[in-house]
Amino acid sequence: MAEPRRRVFEPVHERLRGDILAGRLQPGDSVPSERALAEEYGVGRHAVREALKRLEQAGLVRISQGGATRVLDWRDSGGLEVLLDLLEGSRAMPPPELTRAVLETRATIGVDAARRCARRATPEQRAEVRRLAELTAAAVAADAPEIDDTYAALWRAAVVGAGNIAYRLALNSLVMALEGRGEIAAALRPRDTADLRALGSAIAAGEADAAAAAASRLLEPDVDALG
């Protein structure tokens, strides 16, 4: 299958984004002018404006009409999409502090989602979480190739059952952040079938504290293992 055609603005966007995230452009710096960027990349000003608009939407720059476009401190103004950009820029294993940030967020969301799922989810949703927990435990016991898929489905079901749309969107971002990194996926693979079954049983029974405790036992060790 042919690779999708790159859009005209993408080289400009990628260069500026990379310069900002790598610190080559510091907060308060002005980015090159539209004319300079258009000339450097051989594109029209419309493409440059599109690149800058996307950077502004990500919280990386502030565009001033009639003035310079200035770099923002992405740590204060960016969102989870910046996390994806940072990971995308890490060709091998991401830096430890970045990996820890992702895994701590994953654990925080997972533990609270398990608690809220036990409290809020419908009986059908709780039963589905238990089913997926049992499937994952069976896959772990057999060292089956579907472990990663069933484990991801388990957490997706728990987050859906928690009824928190922000958690669902954050989970999407975290999954994308770790996607394609086999060494991380292997390290995060669950190994304790008892905790998986405890999570499913607690959520199915509506036991919020027990669900949170089981989720913590599953997720928190990953932070120390890779973070």
Backbone as a chain_set.jsonl record, in Angstrom:
{"seq": "MAEPRRRVFEPVHERLRGDILAGRLQPGDSVPSERALAEEYGVGRHAVREALKRLEQAGLVRISQGGATRVLDWRDSGGLEVLLDLLEGSRAMPPPELTRAVLETRATIGVDAARRCARRATPEQRAEVRRLAELTAAAVAADAPEIDDTYAALWRAAVVGAGNIAYRLALNSLVMALEGRGEIAAALRPRDTADLRALGSAIAAGEADAAAAAASRLLEPDVDALG", "coords": {"N": [[0.842, -1.194, 0.0], [0.547, 2.199, -0.862], [2.203, 4.95, 0.733], [0.448, 7.543, 2.508], [-0.048, 10.682, 0.921], [1.953, 13.44, 1.732], [0.841, 16.426, 3.251], [0.961, 19.858, 2.175], [1.684, 21.728, 4.139], [2.944, 20.258, 6.103], [5.851, 19.746, 6.304], [6.783, 22.251, 7.238], [5.366, 22.536, 9.619], [6.292, 20.286, 11.077], [9.013, 20.84, 11.338], [9.066, 23.251, 12.859], [7.627, 22.444, 15.131], [9.345, 20.423, 16.085], [11.619, 21.978, 16.665], [10.647, 23.565, 18.741], [9.861, 21.718, 20.763], [12.261, 20.478, 21.244], [13.689, 22.493, 22.33], [15.187, 24.208, 20.83], [13.933, 26.424, 19.919], [12.984, 28.728, 22.193], [10.677, 29.507, 24.922], [9.062, 32.577, 24.36], [10.672, 33.278, 22.236], [10.622, 34.431, 18.844], [9.157, 32.975, 15.965], [10.444, 32.193, 12.683], [9.597, 34.496, 10.029], [6.535, 34.483, 8.055], [7.124, 34.879, 5.364], [9.844, 34.145, 5.234], [9.733, 31.421, 5.968], [8.088, 30.427, 3.942], [9.698, 30.838, 1.719], [11.93, 29.276, 2.382], [10.906, 26.652, 2.389], [9.675, 26.457, -0.02], [6.923, 26.813, -0.368], [3.525, 28.084, -0.401], [2.201, 31.003, 1.305], [-0.173, 30.339, 2.497], [0.101, 27.662, 3.254], [2.079, 27.932, 5.21], [0.681, 29.449, 7.097], [-1.258, 27.602, 7.835], [0.334, 25.664, 9.086], [1.275, 27.159, 11.28], [-1.136, 27.732, 12.536], [-1.913, 25.204, 13.443], [0.101, 24.688, 15.253], [-0.504, 26.647, 17.119], [-3.008, 25.731, 17.985], [-2.193, 23.494, 19.329], [-1.032, 24.61, 21.515], [1.564, 25.546, 21.382], [2.523, 27.906, 20.254], [1.837, 31.466, 20.105], [-0.127, 33.37, 18.052], [0.093, 36.582, 16.803], [-1.785, 39.027, 15.34], [-0.433, 40.945, 12.865], [1.901, 41.093, 14.271], [4.808, 39.43, 15.688], [4.927, 35.847, 15.697], [5.031, 34.054, 18.591], [6.849, 31.784, 20.68], [5.433, 29.583, 23.058], [5.586, 28.327, 26.445], [5.377, 25.057, 26.346], [4.908, 23.312, 28.427], [3.218, 24.59, 30.137], [1.119, 25.386, 28.522], [0.359, 23.42, 26.708], [-1.364, 20.359, 25.649], [-2.421, 16.885, 25.937], [-1.817, 16.073, 23.365], [0.68, 17.083, 22.86], [2.274, 15.398, 24.289], [2.163, 13.122, 22.686], [3.547, 14.082, 20.493], [6.089, 14.457, 21.6], [6.818, 11.825, 22.212], [6.788, 10.781, 19.678], [8.986, 11.967, 18.643], [11.005, 10.566, 19.829], [13.079, 8.256, 18.856], [14.081, 5.722, 19.634], [13.977, 4.029, 22.678], [11.925, 5.994, 24.745], [12.902, 8.922, 26.705], [13.56, 8.374, 30.232], [12.112, 10.084, 32.033], [9.972, 10.889, 30.495], [8.701, 8.503, 29.848], [7.976, 7.743, 32.443], [6.121, 9.765, 33.044], [4.024, 9.174, 31.274], [3.291, 6.597, 32.168], [2.615, 7.036, 34.848], [0.384, 8.662, 34.525], [-1.274, 6.89, 33.182], [-1.614, 4.955, 35.224], [-2.891, 6.476, 37.212], [-5.305, 7.243, 35.963], [-6.316, 4.675, 35.415], [-6.685, 3.475, 37.982], [-8.562, 5.193, 39.225], [-10.606, 5.048, 37.338], [-11.342, 2.359, 37.55], [-12.416, 2.337, 40.142], [-14.594, 4.115, 39.818], [-15.987, 2.849, 37.8], [-16.913, 0.56, 39.109], [-18.76, 1.773, 40.731], [-20.505, 3.224, 39.041], [-21.109, 1.956, 36.621], [-23.339, 0.149, 34.425], [-25.067, -2.968, 35.12], [-24.589, -4.642, 32.928], [-22.308, -3.531, 31.777], [-20.466, -3.887, 33.856], [-20.402, -6.644, 33.954], [-19.237, -7.161, 31.496], [-16.672, -6.137, 31.859], [-15.759, -7.954, 33.771], [-15.806, -10.294, 32.214], [-13.836, -9.724, 30.285], [-11.643, -9.44, 31.933], [-11.353, -12.074, 32.843], [-10.824, -13.324, 30.393], [-8.393, -12.122, 29.766], [-6.819, -13.01, 31.908], [-6.808, -15.749, 31.375], [-5.448, -15.725, 28.945], [-2.968, -14.783, 29.792], [-2.165, -16.886, 31.463], [-1.841, -18.876, 29.561], [0.09, -17.802, 28.03], [-0.666, -16.558, 25.657], [-0.962, -15.1, 22.337], [-2.846, -13.07, 22.208], [-2.839, -11.502, 24.463], [-2.142, -8.712, 24.755], [-4.175, -7.434, 23.289], [-6.564, -8.222, 24.587], [-6.1, -7.221, 27.12], [-5.927, -4.476, 26.659], [-8.554, -4.08, 25.785], [-9.917, -4.69, 28.124], [-9.221, -2.517, 29.843], [-10.257, -0.444, 28.372], [-12.983, -1.009, 28.491], [-13.394, -0.707, 31.247], [-12.864, 2.021, 31.573], [-14.849, 3.123, 29.949], [-17.076, 2.253, 31.405], [-16.705, 3.796, 33.652], [-17.756, 6.216, 33.004], [-16.635, 8.689, 32.303], [-15.815, 11.061, 30.125], [-13.504, 12.517, 29.666], [-11.523, 10.832, 30.669], [-11.763, 8.781, 28.81], [-10.891, 10.025, 26.428], [-8.303, 10.718, 27.178], [-7.257, 8.163, 27.56], [-7.284, 7.249, 24.92], [-5.247, 8.874, 23.867], [-3.045, 8.013, 25.376], [-2.843, 5.335, 24.618], [-2.198, 5.671, 21.921], [0.229, 6.915, 22.278], [1.875, 4.879, 23.189], [1.72, 3.064, 21.224], [3.075, 0.871, 18.788], [5.494, 0.53, 20.02], [7.102, -1.999, 20.783], [8.829, -2.926, 22.784], [8.008, -1.608, 25.06], [5.338, -2.413, 25.281], [5.684, -5.144, 25.793], [6.924, -5.063, 28.29], [4.891, -4.023, 29.842], [3.002, -5.928, 29.942], [0.521, -7.819, 31.606], [1.106, -10.05, 34.367], [0.12, -11.267, 36.584], [-2.374, -13.307, 37.264], [-4.18, -13.477, 39.334], [-4.625, -10.864, 40.272], [-5.826, -9.738, 38.026], [-8.207, -11.205, 37.88], [-9.244, -10.458, 40.343], [-9.72, -7.75, 39.919], [-11.746, -7.853, 37.927], [-13.766, -9.253, 39.337], [-14.269, -7.541, 41.522], [-15.218, -5.189, 40.292], [-17.469, -6.233, 38.992], [-18.971, -6.884, 41.209], [-19.511, -4.425, 42.232], [-17.762, -3.307, 44.07], [-16.066, -0.758, 44.976], [-13.672, 0.158, 46.312], [-12.132, -2.187, 46.464], [-11.853, -2.711, 43.761], [-10.318, -0.511, 42.941], [-7.99, -1.02, 44.404], [-7.099, -3.439, 43.267], [-6.633, -2.569, 40.662], [-4.563, -0.773, 41.141], [-2.546, -2.524, 41.997], [-2.042, -3.798, 39.617], [-1.188, -1.753, 37.879], [0.554, 0.188, 39.068], [3.164, -0.992, 39.578], [4.277, -0.933, 37.026], [5.117, 1.666, 36.611], [7.461, 1.962, 38.093], [8.933, -0.008, 36.881], [9.543, 0.847, 34.32], [9.689, 3.61, 34.392]], "CA": [[0.0, 0.0, 0.0], [1.334, 3.425, -0.947], [2.099, 5.829, 1.893], [-0.381, 8.707, 2.227], [0.681, 11.853, 0.447], [2.148, 14.476, 2.746], [0.205, 17.709, 2.958], [1.966, 20.885, 1.876], [2.118, 22.444, 5.343], [3.532, 19.358, 7.089], [7.274, 19.964, 6.597], [6.937, 23.465, 8.049], [4.823, 22.218, 10.937], [7.166, 19.337, 11.757], [10.278, 21.492, 11.683], [8.851, 24.181, 13.961], [7.253, 21.655, 16.308], [10.556, 19.794, 16.58], [12.489, 23.0, 17.251], [10.061, 24.024, 20.002], [9.901, 20.651, 21.759], [13.664, 20.179, 21.554], [14.29, 23.644, 23.003], [15.947, 25.079, 19.922], [13.159, 27.657, 20.027], [12.635, 28.844, 23.601], [9.521, 30.364, 25.206], [9.303, 34.0, 24.125], [11.31, 33.485, 20.937], [9.736, 34.57, 17.686], [9.449, 32.018, 14.902], [10.737, 32.908, 11.435], [8.43, 35.119, 9.401], [5.835, 33.703, 7.035], [7.865, 34.992, 4.094], [11.07, 33.363, 5.326], [9.383, 30.002, 5.962], [7.58, 30.099, 2.612], [10.841, 30.768, 0.808], [12.796, 28.151, 2.751], [10.298, 25.366, 2.059], [9.1, 26.488, -1.358], [5.466, 26.662, -0.272], [2.809, 29.341, -0.31], [1.958, 31.494, 2.668], [-1.335, 29.641, 3.066], [0.624, 26.468, 3.914], [2.767, 28.381, 6.424], [-0.35, 29.842, 8.076], [-1.873, 26.371, 8.339], [1.289, 25.075, 10.029], [1.274, 27.975, 12.495], [-2.434, 27.571, 13.194], [-1.899, 23.924, 14.139], [0.973, 24.861, 16.414], [-1.254, 27.434, 18.1], [-4.034, 24.857, 18.545], [-1.525, 22.571, 20.256], [-0.503, 25.355, 22.647], [3.012, 25.726, 21.255], [2.834, 29.291, 19.887], [0.737, 32.429, 20.102], [-0.084, 34.179, 16.831], [-0.376, 37.968, 16.974], [-2.07, 39.654, 14.05], [0.41, 42.114, 12.632], [3.131, 41.012, 15.068], [5.546, 38.175, 15.588], [4.396, 34.639, 16.323], [5.996, 33.758, 19.643], [6.827, 30.455, 21.261], [4.932, 29.458, 24.42], [6.135, 27.209, 27.215], [4.399, 23.996, 26.128], [4.6, 22.64, 29.697], [2.119, 25.333, 30.749], [0.033, 25.693, 27.59], [0.036, 22.302, 25.829], [-2.236, 19.293, 26.115], [-1.89, 15.54, 25.766], [-1.271, 15.875, 22.026], [2.11, 17.387, 22.919], [2.903, 14.168, 24.753], [2.322, 12.271, 21.508], [4.622, 14.657, 19.681], [7.359, 14.188, 22.26], [7.125, 10.417, 22.03], [7.055, 10.573, 18.257], [10.342, 12.417, 18.384], [11.955, 9.651, 20.465], [13.155, 7.163, 17.889], [14.26, 4.457, 20.32], [13.258, 4.074, 23.947], [11.77, 7.379, 25.18], [13.622, 9.256, 27.937], [12.889, 7.827, 31.414], [11.133, 11.001, 32.633], [8.799, 10.912, 29.636], [8.031, 7.219, 30.066], [7.348, 7.789, 33.767], [4.945, 10.632, 32.973], [2.957, 8.424, 30.606], [2.846, 5.469, 32.989], [1.934, 7.556, 36.035], [-0.941, 9.097, 34.08], [-2.015, 5.651, 32.921], [-1.992, 4.349, 36.498], [-3.849, 7.348, 37.896], [-6.591, 7.095, 35.286], [-6.801, 3.31, 35.572], [-7.156, 3.21, 39.343], [-9.802, 5.923, 39.473], [-11.631, 4.512, 36.445], [-11.829, 1.104, 38.136], [-13.277, 2.7, 41.272], [-15.84, 4.716, 39.329], [-16.712, 1.831, 37.047], [-17.621, -0.276, 40.086], [-19.874, 2.544, 41.297], [-21.403, 3.854, 38.081], [-21.413, 1.191, 35.411], [-24.53, -0.691, 34.414], [-24.729, -4.383, 35.344], [-24.045, -5.212, 31.695], [-20.934, -3.05, 31.63], [-19.628, -4.543, 34.87], [-20.237, -8.034, 33.532], [-18.288, -7.175, 30.384], [-15.338, -5.976, 32.439], [-15.369, -9.236, 34.369], [-15.536, -11.231, 31.124], [-12.548, -9.386, 29.69], [-10.613, -9.756, 32.928], [-11.164, -13.527, 32.805], [-10.155, -13.626, 29.123], [-6.993, -11.705, 29.874], [-6.148, -13.924, 32.832], [-6.601, -17.009, 30.658], [-4.397, -15.491, 27.952], [-1.706, -14.697, 30.528], [-1.813, -18.228, 31.919], [-1.428, -19.671, 28.408], [1.061, -17.011, 27.278], [-1.276, -16.476, 24.33], [-0.604, -13.863, 21.637], [-3.873, -12.027, 22.31], [-2.788, -10.832, 25.779], [-2.153, -7.259, 24.645], [-5.479, -6.982, 22.8], [-7.602, -8.389, 25.603], [-5.793, -6.308, 28.231], [-6.358, -3.138, 26.224], [-10.02, -4.073, 25.776], [-10.338, -4.656, 29.532], [-9.134, -1.164, 30.382], [-11.201, 0.409, 27.646], [-14.311, -1.27, 29.06], [-13.45, -0.106, 32.586], [-12.947, 3.474, 31.429], [-16.203, 3.42, 29.451], [-17.984, 2.062, 32.525], [-16.525, 4.878, 34.623], [-18.617, 7.325, 32.597], [-15.876, 9.948, 32.288], [-15.364, 11.238, 28.742], [-12.113, 12.987, 29.676], [-10.693, 9.642, 30.812], [-11.771, 8.047, 27.543], [-10.035, 10.729, 25.477], [-6.923, 10.574, 27.655], [-6.844, 6.79, 27.273], [-6.959, 7.201, 23.492], [-3.938, 9.496, 23.679], [-2.009, 7.176, 25.97], [-2.687, 4.154, 23.764], [-1.457, 6.1, 20.739], [1.598, 7.241, 22.68], [2.64, 3.656, 23.387], [1.525, 2.208, 20.054], [4.239, 0.641, 17.946], [6.707, 0.374, 20.825], [6.985, -3.367, 21.262], [9.579, -3.167, 24.018], [7.193, -1.115, 26.169], [4.165, -3.288, 25.387], [6.098, -6.395, 26.437], [7.204, -4.795, 29.704], [3.652, -3.681, 30.537], [2.087, -7.066, 29.86], [0.212, -8.319, 32.958], [1.626, -11.386, 34.679], [-0.552, -11.794, 37.766], [-3.771, -13.63, 36.927], [-5.027, -13.256, 40.504], [-5.04, -9.466, 40.314], [-6.773, -9.531, 36.929], [-9.515, -11.753, 38.286], [-9.739, -9.634, 41.454], [-10.267, -6.53, 39.325], [-13.028, -8.169, 37.307], [-14.756, -9.624, 40.357], [-14.63, -6.369, 42.33], [-16.071, -4.307, 39.49], [-18.751, -6.913, 38.796], [-19.713, -6.848, 42.475], [-19.719, -3.047, 42.646], [-16.904, -3.005, 45.223], [-15.206, 0.286, 44.423], [-12.331, 0.188, 46.912], [-11.422, -3.398, 46.058], [-11.518, -2.536, 42.346], [-9.196, 0.424, 42.868], [-6.793, -1.683, 44.938], [-6.628, -4.396, 42.262], [-6.082, -1.782, 39.557], [-3.279, -0.246, 41.583], [-1.562, -3.618, 41.989], [-1.725, -4.105, 38.227], [-0.625, -0.641, 37.11], [1.624, 0.949, 39.719], [4.52, -1.546, 39.377], [4.787, -0.563, 35.7], [5.762, 2.975, 36.702], [8.826, 1.739, 38.575], [9.635, -0.908, 35.983], [9.996, 1.543, 33.113], [9.787, 5.05, 34.573]], "C": [[0.88, 1.247, 0.0], [1.134, 4.268, 0.309], [1.241, 7.034, 1.541], [0.472, 9.908, 1.85], [0.772, 12.908, 1.543], [1.492, 15.771, 2.31], [1.258, 18.814, 2.919], [2.515, 21.528, 3.139], [2.964, 21.576, 6.277], [5.035, 19.561, 7.325], [7.538, 21.184, 7.473], [6.5, 23.183, 9.485], [5.78, 21.327, 11.718], [8.476, 19.979, 12.18], [10.096, 22.404, 12.885], [8.495, 23.44, 15.248], [8.485, 21.013, 16.922], [11.484, 20.786, 17.248], [11.97, 23.457, 18.617], [10.207, 22.951, 21.085], [11.323, 20.294, 22.162], [14.368, 21.342, 22.239], [15.15, 24.509, 22.114], [15.248, 26.424, 19.754], [12.614, 27.705, 21.445], [11.371, 29.684, 23.782], [9.883, 31.839, 25.079], [10.0, 34.279, 22.812], [10.252, 33.706, 19.857], [10.144, 33.535, 16.654], [9.78, 32.817, 13.639], [9.456, 33.447, 10.797], [7.788, 34.187, 8.383], [6.615, 33.719, 5.719], [9.107, 34.102, 4.129], [10.775, 31.867, 5.267], [8.884, 29.567, 4.586], [8.731, 29.949, 1.622], [11.716, 29.546, 1.101], [12.234, 26.817, 2.278], [9.652, 25.336, 0.671], [7.603, 26.252, -1.369], [4.83, 28.045, -0.22], [2.572, 29.756, 1.132], [0.763, 30.802, 3.317], [-0.869, 28.393, 3.816], [1.327, 26.837, 5.215], [1.743, 28.741, 7.501], [-1.031, 28.615, 8.661], [-0.961, 25.697, 9.359], [1.27, 25.839, 11.343], [-0.032, 27.825, 13.261], [-2.465, 26.268, 14.0], [-0.984, 23.969, 15.363], [0.262, 25.647, 17.505], [-2.32, 26.569, 18.762], [-3.446, 23.874, 19.554], [-0.938, 23.281, 21.464], [0.984, 25.597, 22.596], [3.404, 27.157, 20.908], [1.601, 30.155, 20.1], [0.913, 33.313, 18.881], [-0.661, 35.547, 17.136], [-0.584, 38.57, 15.596], [-1.236, 40.921, 13.902], [1.701, 42.104, 13.42], [3.781, 39.655, 14.907], [4.751, 37.036, 16.233], [5.434, 34.157, 17.326], [5.755, 32.381, 20.254], [6.309, 30.527, 22.695], [5.685, 28.338, 25.138], [5.112, 26.083, 27.168], [4.04, 23.254, 27.411], [3.418, 23.306, 30.398], [0.911, 25.457, 29.832], [-0.412, 24.515, 26.73], [-0.913, 21.31, 26.468], [-1.603, 17.94, 25.842], [-1.331, 15.302, 24.37], [0.217, 16.203, 21.969], [2.88, 16.157, 23.397], [3.134, 13.22, 23.587], [3.463, 12.779, 20.635], [5.991, 14.359, 20.286], [7.777, 12.728, 22.072], [7.464, 10.101, 20.587], [8.49, 10.968, 17.919], [11.406, 11.534, 19.008], [12.031, 8.389, 19.626], [13.316, 5.803, 18.553], [13.419, 4.489, 21.586], [13.135, 5.529, 24.387], [12.582, 7.655, 26.441], [12.856, 8.776, 29.164], [11.83, 8.762, 31.996], [9.85, 11.074, 31.817], [7.997, 9.624, 29.793], [7.309, 7.215, 31.4], [6.083, 8.644, 33.739], [3.764, 9.9, 32.344], [2.401, 7.344, 31.524], [2.174, 5.922, 34.28], [0.527, 8.021, 35.684], [-1.836, 7.889, 33.83], [-2.494, 5.015, 34.223], [-3.049, 5.176, 37.22], [-5.242, 7.201, 37.29], [-7.164, 5.701, 35.536], [-7.372, 3.024, 36.941], [-8.478, 3.937, 39.602], [-10.932, 5.417, 38.582], [-12.196, 3.205, 36.998], [-12.782, 1.387, 39.286], [-14.632, 3.212, 40.784], [-16.664, 3.738, 38.506], [-17.515, 0.94, 37.992], [-18.847, 0.443, 40.637], [-20.938, 2.901, 40.267], [-21.902, 2.948, 36.964], [-22.721, 0.417, 35.558], [-24.124, -2.136, 34.713], [-24.107, -5.035, 34.105], [-22.591, -4.787, 31.485], [-20.006, -3.724, 32.632], [-19.381, -6.003, 34.498], [-19.235, -8.142, 32.387], [-16.858, -6.987, 30.88], [-14.867, -7.293, 33.043], [-15.029, -10.256, 33.286], [-14.153, -10.985, 30.519], [-11.395, -9.646, 30.656], [-10.319, -11.256, 32.934], [-10.454, -13.947, 31.515], [-8.674, -13.273, 29.182], [-6.218, -12.635, 30.787], [-5.857, -15.265, 32.146], [-5.488, -16.874, 29.624], [-3.031, -15.41, 28.614], [-1.246, -16.094, 30.941], [-1.285, -19.091, 30.771], [-0.326, -19.002, 27.595], [0.609, -16.869, 25.823], [-0.966, -15.132, 23.667], [-1.622, -12.74, 21.781], [-3.854, -11.28, 23.642], [-2.945, -9.322, 25.628], [-3.529, -6.746, 24.227], [-6.551, -7.108, 23.871], [-7.37, -7.458, 26.788], [-6.207, -4.883, 27.881], [-7.875, -3.033, 26.232], [-10.577, -4.012, 27.192], [-10.319, -3.231, 30.066], [-10.066, -0.204, 29.651], [-12.613, 0.226, 28.209], [-14.453, -0.651, 30.446], [-13.593, 1.402, 32.498], [-14.316, 3.883, 30.892], [-17.202, 3.298, 30.6], [-17.875, 3.14, 33.579], [-17.345, 6.11, 34.268], [-17.94, 8.674, 32.578], [-15.268, 10.125, 30.9], [-13.923, 11.732, 28.684], [-11.158, 11.805, 29.834], [-10.636, 8.867, 29.503], [-10.847, 8.698, 26.526], [-8.569, 10.618, 25.887], [-6.403, 9.17, 27.372], [-6.479, 6.644, 25.797], [-5.562, 7.753, 23.239], [-2.82, 8.614, 24.223], [-1.768, 5.918, 25.141], [-1.878, 4.509, 22.524], [0.001, 6.389, 21.086], [2.463, 5.995, 22.782], [2.587, 2.723, 22.185], [2.823, 2.07, 19.254], [5.541, 0.499, 18.706], [6.653, -0.981, 21.524], [7.689, -3.611, 22.563], [8.803, -2.685, 25.236], [5.99, -2.025, 26.376], [4.524, -4.583, 26.108], [6.329, -6.197, 27.931], [5.932, -4.527, 30.5], [2.641, -4.823, 30.544], [1.8, -7.601, 31.272], [0.733, -9.743, 33.144], [0.899, -12.05, 35.85], [-2.025, -12.055, 37.454], [-4.704, -13.363, 38.113], [-5.518, -11.814, 40.563], [-6.008, -9.131, 39.175], [-8.166, -10.014, 37.322], [-10.112, -10.946, 39.445], [-10.351, -8.337, 40.935], [-11.64, -6.797, 38.726], [-14.109, -8.477, 38.323], [-15.217, -8.417, 41.153], [-15.537, -5.425, 41.554], [-17.441, -4.94, 39.287], [-19.619, -6.84, 40.042], [-20.006, -5.429, 42.947], [-18.896, -2.632, 43.841], [-15.809, -2.029, 44.789], [-13.794, 0.257, 44.994], [-11.507, -1.035, 46.51], [-11.007, -3.308, 44.589], [-10.325, -1.615, 42.188], [-7.901, -0.224, 43.351], [-6.226, -2.677, 43.927], [-6.008, -3.665, 41.076], [-4.714, -1.229, 39.912], [-2.208, -1.326, 41.563], [-1.147, -3.98, 40.566], [-0.893, -3.011, 37.561], [0.568, 0.052, 37.759], [3.023, 0.33, 39.536], [5.129, -1.186, 38.023], [5.542, 0.759, 35.74], [7.218, 2.802, 37.111], [9.637, 0.867, 37.614], [10.23, -0.182, 34.793], [10.255, 3.021, 33.329], [11.093, 5.498, 35.162]], "O": [[1.839, 1.34, 0.766], [0.044, 4.302, 0.881], [1.285, 7.511, 0.407], [1.56, 10.118, 2.386], [-0.221, 13.225, 2.198], [1.576, 16.164, 1.147], [2.309, 18.712, 3.552], [3.704, 21.842, 3.199], [3.636, 22.109, 7.16], [5.456, 19.548, 8.482], [8.408, 21.157, 8.343], [7.186, 23.55, 10.439], [6.049, 21.583, 12.892], [8.991, 19.694, 13.261], [10.881, 22.345, 13.832], [9.0, 23.768, 16.322], [8.662, 21.048, 18.14], [12.075, 20.483, 18.284], [12.753, 23.705, 19.534], [10.63, 23.25, 22.202], [11.565, 19.859, 23.288], [15.509, 21.205, 22.682], [15.782, 25.451, 22.592], [15.892, 27.437, 19.481], [11.863, 26.819, 21.853], [11.025, 30.481, 22.91], [10.888, 32.291, 25.627], [9.934, 35.401, 22.31], [9.127, 33.217, 19.963], [11.329, 33.248, 16.485], [9.431, 33.993, 13.543], [8.37, 32.908, 11.011], [8.407, 33.234, 7.911], [6.745, 32.694, 5.05], [9.389, 33.388, 3.167], [11.485, 31.123, 4.591], [9.211, 28.477, 4.117], [8.732, 29.042, 0.789], [12.18, 28.869, 0.184], [12.98, 25.95, 1.822], [9.141, 24.3, 0.244], [7.073, 25.582, -2.255], [5.514, 29.049, -0.021], [2.723, 28.959, 2.058], [0.693, 30.692, 4.541], [-1.383, 28.094, 4.894], [1.189, 26.132, 6.216], [1.909, 28.387, 8.668], [-1.347, 28.587, 9.851], [-1.434, 25.212, 10.387], [1.252, 25.229, 12.412], [-0.036, 27.794, 14.491], [-2.988, 26.24, 15.114], [-1.277, 23.351, 16.387], [0.412, 25.342, 18.688], [-2.52, 26.658, 19.973], [-4.111, 23.473, 20.509], [-0.397, 22.626, 22.356], [1.615, 25.827, 23.628], [4.512, 27.583, 21.235], [0.485, 29.659, 20.253], [1.962, 33.928, 18.691], [-1.768, 35.662, 17.662], [0.34, 38.616, 14.783], [-1.327, 41.843, 14.712], [2.523, 43.006, 13.264], [3.355, 38.837, 14.093], [4.004, 37.244, 17.188], [6.578, 33.884, 16.963], [4.628, 31.893, 20.33], [6.692, 31.415, 23.457], [6.337, 27.508, 24.504], [4.096, 26.134, 27.861], [2.982, 22.629, 27.484], [2.701, 22.66, 31.164], [-0.211, 25.618, 30.312], [-1.456, 24.594, 26.082], [-1.23, 21.396, 27.654], [-0.41, 17.846, 25.552], [-0.473, 14.438, 24.186], [0.94, 15.667, 21.129], [4.003, 15.909, 22.958], [4.183, 12.581, 23.505], [4.248, 11.993, 20.104], [6.939, 14.046, 19.566], [8.942, 12.435, 21.806], [8.319, 9.26, 20.306], [9.122, 10.389, 17.036], [12.594, 11.727, 18.749], [11.136, 7.546, 19.685], [12.743, 4.821, 18.081], [12.27, 4.93, 21.56], [14.138, 6.242, 24.406], [12.918, 6.724, 27.173], [11.625, 8.768, 29.15], [10.765, 8.304, 32.41], [8.77, 11.293, 32.366], [6.768, 9.652, 29.863], [6.174, 6.748, 31.498], [5.078, 8.279, 34.349], [2.637, 9.999, 32.828], [1.186, 7.19, 31.647], [1.256, 5.257, 34.76], [-0.413, 7.804, 36.448], [-3.004, 7.872, 34.219], [-3.643, 4.586, 34.321], [-3.997, 4.624, 37.777], [-6.231, 7.053, 38.007], [-8.35, 5.557, 35.833], [-8.426, 2.398, 37.059], [-9.413, 3.345, 40.142], [-12.084, 5.359, 39.012], [-13.402, 2.972, 36.921], [-13.832, 0.755, 39.397], [-15.68, 2.795, 41.277], [-17.894, 3.792, 38.513], [-18.664, 0.605, 37.707], [-19.849, -0.188, 40.97], [-22.13, 2.886, 40.571], [-22.991, 3.153, 36.428], [-23.146, 0.081, 36.663], [-22.952, -2.486, 34.571], [-23.213, -5.874, 34.218], [-21.753, -5.587, 31.068], [-18.882, -4.091, 32.289], [-18.287, -6.53, 34.703], [-18.47, -9.104, 32.317], [-15.935, -7.619, 30.365], [-13.721, -7.699, 32.852], [-14.062, -11.005, 33.427], [-13.397, -11.925, 30.272], [-10.301, -10.027, 30.238], [-9.16, -11.66, 33.02], [-9.586, -14.819, 31.537], [-7.819, -14.023, 28.711], [-5.086, -13.01, 30.48], [-4.782, -15.839, 32.323], [-4.684, -17.788, 29.444], [-2.045, -15.906, 28.069], [-0.075, -16.439, 30.786], [-0.404, -19.928, 30.967], [0.141, -19.553, 26.598], [1.395, -17.036, 24.89], [-0.734, -14.139, 24.355], [-1.307, -11.581, 21.509], [-4.766, -10.502, 23.92], [-3.783, -8.715, 26.294], [-3.998, -5.735, 24.749], [-7.362, -6.198, 24.045], [-8.323, -6.964, 27.391], [-6.769, -4.171, 28.712], [-8.425, -2.011, 26.641], [-11.591, -3.359, 27.435], [-11.292, -2.783, 30.673], [-10.597, 0.733, 30.246], [-13.347, 1.199, 28.382], [-15.513, -0.126, 30.786], [-14.354, 2.001, 33.258], [-14.881, 4.883, 31.334], [-18.079, 4.148, 30.75], [-18.825, 3.384, 34.322], [-17.602, 6.955, 35.125], [-18.585, 9.697, 32.807], [-14.321, 9.427, 30.538], [-13.196, 11.401, 27.747], [-10.1, 11.776, 29.205], [-9.582, 8.354, 29.128], [-10.1, 8.005, 25.835], [-7.695, 10.444, 25.038], [-5.246, 9.0, 26.989], [-5.489, 5.996, 25.459], [-4.785, 7.168, 22.485], [-1.768, 8.485, 23.597], [-0.627, 5.483, 24.981], [-0.989, 3.762, 22.116], [0.899, 6.138, 20.282], [3.659, 6.046, 22.494], [3.307, 1.726, 22.124], [3.564, 3.036, 19.075], [6.597, 0.36, 18.089], [6.227, -1.101, 22.672], [7.225, -4.408, 23.378], [8.912, -3.264, 26.317], [5.656, -2.371, 27.509], [3.756, -5.066, 26.941], [5.975, -7.054, 28.74], [5.894, -4.775, 31.705], [1.549, -4.688, 31.095], [2.729, -7.813, 32.051], [0.79, -10.53, 32.199], [1.046, -13.251, 36.078], [-2.825, -11.122, 37.391], [-5.881, -13.059, 37.92], [-6.684, -11.563, 40.865], [-6.916, -8.32, 39.356], [-9.164, -9.322, 37.121], [-11.327, -10.77, 39.526], [-11.374, -7.878, 41.443], [-12.588, -6.057, 38.986], [-15.243, -8.015, 38.188], [-16.406, -8.271, 41.434], [-16.516, -4.916, 42.099], [-18.462, -4.26, 39.396], [-20.844, -6.747, 39.954], [-20.68, -5.245, 43.961], [-19.273, -1.707, 44.56], [-14.759, -2.438, 44.294], [-12.822, 0.324, 44.242], [-10.31, -0.917, 46.245], [-9.932, -3.778, 44.218], [-9.421, -1.891, 41.4], [-6.838, -0.002, 42.771], [-5.011, -2.752, 43.747], [-4.981, -4.09, 40.546], [-3.808, -1.217, 39.079], [-1.077, -1.066, 41.153], [-0.02, -4.421, 40.341], [0.003, -3.305, 36.769], [1.498, 0.46, 37.063], [3.987, 1.074, 39.355], [6.351, -1.139, 37.882], [6.498, 0.953, 34.989], [8.107, 3.429, 36.534], [10.86, 0.981, 37.537], [11.301, -0.55, 34.308], [10.968, 3.639, 32.538], [11.3, 6.694, 35.365]]}, "num_chains": 1, "name": "protein.A"}
